[in-house]
Amino acid sequence: MPGFVQSDFVQGLGVRYWSTGMLGLFAKKVGMTQVFDEAGNLTPVTVIRVDPNVVVAQKTVEADGYKAVVVGLDEVKKSRITKPYAGQFPENIAPTKRLKELRDFEKEVTVGDSLGLDVLEGIRYVDVSGVSKGKGFQGVVKRYGYGGGRKTHGSKFHREPGSTGQATYPARTFKNVKLPGRMGRENVTVLSLRVVKMDLEKQLILVRGAVPGIDKGLVFVRAAVKK
């Protein structure tokens, strides 16, 4: 089963600016379905649509000390953004809601180019990052899988977390104790998902298994780092 790792992003100016060193693209999670191979085996897949990623800027070794390409997705009105944020975009490029910096980008591109699924053509495994579904405030049973107490008559311990602190000394609860709290709505990356099919005409990629996020939610698809 693919593993999960946490990835950080910087929140600023009402937009999310992601940073990575891998070849990848912004995409939208369309939904889930199933496909059959030539032998009749059924495979559950997630359908991901790659919308055009516009090259907003290029970083060079001479000017910035490293080489990278900045891509954007989802055009936004200039009235909806601040002037400092709008200053990143050339005059002929419409501002975008999302930005991502791709280091060591192998393909030769220029500012204004539109990148599609062909960037990932030939890749067999991908890592998919997205914001997981928010589940609100949850108890320890749902949040951490606690078993709880007996469900018998007269029991006064069902779904409570149990003892969480000490007595006179140190008279406090230690940090990182598993307690009820907000669950979900975190940036999660699913590693090494196998690419079942790519449709370059419709800009769709089908990967085996589930990816984080809601339907029509934003994800980032990159070449797998482990495979």
N, C-alpha and C positions, 0 to 999 in steps of 0.2 A: 504494500500500500504506500502511496507517495507520502513523504514527510511534509511537515509544515514548519516554516520558519518565519520569524517576524521581520518586517522591513519598515524602516522609518521614512517619513516624508515630512517636509517642512510646510507648515501652514502659514500663508501670508497673503495679504492684499485680497483676500476673498477667493484665492485660487490655490490649487495644489501644484507644487513644483516638485516633480519626482527627479531622482538622480540615479543613474545606473551606469555600469561599465559594460553592459552586454548589448548585443544586437537584438533589437526588438521593435515593437510597434504598439501604439494604442489600439484598443479594439473594444467592441461592445458584446456583452454576453447576451445571446439571443434566446437560448433555452436549452432543453435537453431532449434527446430522442434516442433511437436505437437503429443500428444498421446491421446487415447480414453480410458476411464475407462469402467467397466462392464455395466454401465448404459448408455453409449454412449455419455457422456459429454466430450467435447474437452478441453484439458489443454495445454497451451503453455509452453514449457520447454526449459531450456538450458542444453546442454549435456557437462559434464565435465569429462575429462579422468585423472585418477590418475596414474601417472608414478611412478615407484619404488622410494621411499624416503629412502636413505641410512643413517643409524645411524653413524654419524661421531665421536661423542664424548658424554660422559656422565658427568654431573656435580653432585657432591655429597655434602652432608651437611658438611662432615668432611673436604674436600679440598676446597670447594668453598662457603660454607655457605648456600647453597640451593640445591634443587634437580631439575635437568632438563636433557633433552635429546636434542642434536643438530643433526638435520637432514639436508641432502643436496640433491640437484637435479641438473641434467645436468652436466655430466662430462666435464672437460676442460683440455687441455694439460698443462703440467707443464711449458712449455715455454711461456704460455700466462699469467701467474700469477707471482706475486712477491714472493720472498723467505719468508718474514714474513707471508704472507697469506698461503703459502703452508705448513708452519710449524704447522698449526692447525691440519693437517690430519696425521693419523698414516701411517706407511710405507705400509701397505696392503690395504689402502683405497685411491682410486683415487680422486684427488681434484674435487670439484664441483663448479659450477658457483654461485649457490644460497645456502644460509645457513639460517637456522631458529632454534631458541632455543625454545623448548616447555617445559614450567615449569609444575610441578605436573603431569607428564605423568604417567597414571595409569598402562599401559601395561609394563610388564617386558621385557626389550630388552637388547641386548649387542652390542658393537661396531662392525659394519660390517653387521648388520641385515638389511634386506630390508623390508620396511613397505608399505603396500598396502591399498586398500579400506576397508579391513576387520577391520581396526582400527575404522572406523566410522559406522560399522554395527550396526543396531538397532536405530540409531539416526534419529529422524523425522524432525528436523529443523536444518538448518545450516546457518552460516554467511559466506559470500564470499567476500574476499578482492582482489583488483586488481587495476591496473593503468588504469584510464579512457582514452578514445580516445582523442587524441589531436586535437583541432580544430583551432589552430593558433591564430592570432590576430583578435579579433572580436569586434564589436561595442556593445553598451549598449542594443540594441534591441534584438540581439541574446544571448548576454551574461547574461543579467539580466531580459529580458522580458519586456523592456520598450515599451509602446504603440506608441511612436512617435507622430508626428503632423498630421494634416489633409493632405489627399492625393489629395487635390483640386488644380485647376489651380491658379497659383499666390502665392501659399503657399511657404514660404522660410524655413519652419521647418518640416522636414520629419523624419529623423532617428538620428538627433543630440541629444547629451545628455542634452542640455540646459545649464542653468547657473550652474557653479560649484564652484564659489568663492564669495568673498565679495569685497567691494570697498576699500576705504582708510584704514579702519580698519576691520579685521586684515590684509587685503591685501594679502591673500594667500588662498589656497585651503586646507581644513581640511583633515586629514588622513582618510582612509577607505571610501572615496567617491566613489560611483559606476561609474567607467569610462571605456572606451575601454581598452582592454588589452588581454593578453594571456589567452586562455580558454582551459580547459581540461588538460590532462596529469597530473592528480593528483591521489594520492592513496586514493581509496574510498572503503568503506565497506558497503555492502547491508545486512541488518539484517533480520533474521527470514524467510529465504526462505524454503518452504516446500519441503521435499524430496518426489518426486513422485515415483521413482524407483531406485534401485541399481542393477547393474549387476557385481557381484564379479568376474565372469569369464573373462569379457572384461575390468574390472576395470573402469566402467562407472557409473556416478551418474547423475540422471536427477532431476533438481530442477525446481519448478514452478516460472516462471518470468525470468527477464533479470539480468545478472551480468555484472560488468564493464569490459572494456578491449576489445581488438581486437580479432578476431578469431585466434586460436592457441596461444593466449597470456597466460602469467603466472598468476595464481590466487592462493589464499590460502583458503582452505575450512576448517572450524572449526565447532565444536558443537556450536549451538546458545547460546548466553549468556542470552537471555530474555525468551526463551521457552525450 
